[in-house]
Amino acid sequence: MTPEYAYQTVQQTLYVLAPEILLVAVAIVMMTAAPFVRVARKGWCAIAAAALAAGILVLMATRHVDPDVYVATAVNDAMSYYVRLFVLLSGFILLGLAHREPPEDRSAEFFGSFLMIQAGAMLTASANDLILLFVGLELVSIPTYLLLYLSRRTPSTQEAATKYFFLSIFASALLLYGMAFLYGVAGTTNLKALGALAASSIPYFPNASLGILAVVFIMAGLCFRVAAVPLHFYAPDVYQASPLPIAALLAWIPKVVGFVAMIRALTAVLAAREVGDPLVHKVVLLCWIIAAATMTLGNAVALLQSDLKRLLAYSSIAHAGYLMVGITAAFAGGEKGIALYHGAESVLFYLAAYAFMTLGAFGVILALRTRDGRPATTIDDLAGLGWTNRIPALGLTVCLLSLMGFPPLAGFFGKLQIFAAAFSAVDGEEAGSLKLLAIVGMLNAAVGAFYYLRIIVLMYFGTPAEPLVATGGWPVALAAGACASLSVLIGIAPESLSRACRDAAIAANTRPAAAVELPPAVVGSAEPAATQVARD
């Protein structure tokens, strides 16, 4: 590689990462200026919103920058573009929910941390290197600790911050350990090079045991992010102890970064191998167990909950299980199987639908309070809401029906794509197990419908103990209303979103043809093949 080509690649990579750099720069300026400049909370919130808008403009301006994927650490493919655009748009919804959350004296640090979380989520989507992927994940985790601590300081929020901090560090250690194994067996950290080597005729996993160890540890670290079994146990306690805007953020941002990281680092690499490959078979079995256990545990325990935050936490765990069905189908697809794209596509579509329905539900609950200012905390508090406050009740009903998978809402088409991916993944030995997993998912969806319908029935047929009024201001109302409306619109016309998700899934799994077959000089070389591909 010539110095001129290296310089050009670095320049193009910086152009690709310009939206993330912008958000981080604004966050640093906000945090640095806060002790010296007196700005009201709504002013800092407006600056954060302006930074998100500027990030969208920069993202669109750099849409066609295309660095060499075997050299650059960041890519600008369809998956990078659409996921980052969606993260920025969902950031406006989260800002609307959290605009009154921090105290005045800590609002700059709060909204600065929020912008860093947005930048970290975007960095995960554009990462083309294991190291940059880990940096993006940590750029989400570390500011989240600050958000938990910078909101209203109560014993419960401090307990939530402490639990999330220690468990997140443990999960990051597992993830980094798995990435070290993956680098050790392949000889490169470039994700596109890993995928090219997996698709080549030369095996780049000289020891399958090391390969499965890498997958197990990476999957364990990412399971914490998405609240999947067995690292799900923190979610109910942290959600319950956190303010509602922070709980809403925890329900959405870690899921999108976790599942996008799975697609980038695992499915786009391993699914390129043969369908009957022993390593792929073991990974499919691992994901099958995680998906089935996560769905079943989340829905079963949610049936017993009366606290709204804990119920939504276990609901979030169940939805992580549904998403794992799509990941399992993506692994099992094989290089030429449609499920390689259909599985990843279904995950991306479901993530978009899940964002609207879960953030909308959190937004409506956030807005509801009694006349003396007490927030709604249990499902019994929502009794009779359909008659005392009809518009919030309608919005919450739409979001709950979408979470349930009621047609023709967005959640229905999300589940339909997930289960269709499992049914159409492969033929042969794996097909039966994936169809069984889809059946387990459909049964779990039926179980989950009960606790969503219980809330809806209580809202329209229950007797209110204390009437609730809608508060929170127009930002909360606009955010919740947009989520409910988009849940309906996506359900009625899902084609545009589905097309974008398919383009993103295909881009994530695409490798330039020149690198799929390794050059003859690589064969027999003492240098790791992946290292040569990435360097050349």
Secondary structure, 3 states (H helix, E strand, C coil): CCHHHHHHHHHHHHHHCHHHHHHHHHHHHHHHHCCCCCCCHHHHHHHHHHHHHHHHHHHHHCCCCCCCCCCCCECCCHHHHHHHHHHHHHHHHHHHHHCCCCCHHHHHHHHHHHHHHHHHHHHHHHECEHHHHHHHHHHHHHHHHHHHHHCCCCHHHHHHHHHHHHHHHHHHHHHHHHHHHHHHHHCCCEHHHHHHHHHCCCCCCCCHHHHHHHHHHHHHHHHHHHCCCCCCCHHHHHHHHCCHHHHHHHHHHHHHHHHHHHHHHHHHHHCCCCCCCHHHHHHHHHHHHHHHHHHHHHHHHHCCCCEHHHHHHHHHHHHHHHHHHHHHHHHHCCCCCCHHHHHHHHHHHHHHHHHHHHHHHHHHHHHEEECCCCECCEHHHHCCHHHHCHHHHHHHHHHHHHHHCCCCCHHHHHHHHHHHHHHCCCCCHHHHHHHHHHHHHHHHHHHHHHHHHHHHHHHHHCCCCCCEEECCHHHHHHHHHHHHHHHHHHHHCCHHHHHHHHHHHHHHHCCCHHHHCCCHHHCCCCCCHHHHHHHC
